[in-house]
Every structure is written in C-alpha cells, then in structure tokens.
C-alpha cells in the first residue's frame, strides 16, 4: 500500500470517528426530545460521509497507481 493511500485511509478513519460521534449526539438528542438541532446534525453527518467517500476514493486511486 502506498503512503498516499495509507494517509487517505487514516483521514477516512478520523472522519469515521467524527461521524460516529455526531451520530451518537443525534441519538442522544432524539432520546431526550431535543430535536431543534437535528437538521443541522444531519447536514453535518451527510457532509462528513461525503468526505469519507472522497478519502476512500483517493486511497483507491493511490493504490491503483502504485500497483
């Protein structure tokens, strides 16, 4: 695995941790009935998911280029 693909996968892992934290926040808010920020949280979750997808794609491209 190339250094570039390893770095991209590392960034994807960090983003995944952020995503999981946001999901946990959203679940806690839903359980407590505090839904005021739900739309904002969902938007942030969607954005993080897009960033993860981009990093995974970069890792694939780097791996393919190194193969």
Rosetta blueprint (number, residue, H / E / L):
1 X L
2 X L
3 X H
4 X H
5 X H
6 X H
7 X H
8 X H
9 X H
10 X H
11 X H
12 X H
13 X H
14 X H
15 X H
16 X H
17 X H
18 X H
19 X H
20 X H
21 X H
22 X H
23 X H
24 X H
25 X H
26 X H
27 X H
28 X H
29 X H
30 X H
31 X H
32 X H
33 X L
34 X L
35 X L
36 X L
37 X L
38 X H
39 X H
40 X H
41 X H
42 X H
43 X H
44 X H
45 X H
46 X H
47 X H
48 X H
49 X H
50 X H
51 X H
52 X H
53 X H
54 X H
55 X H
56 X H
57 X H
58 X H
59 X H
60 X H
61 X H
62 X H
63 X H
64 X H
65 X H
66 X H
67 X L
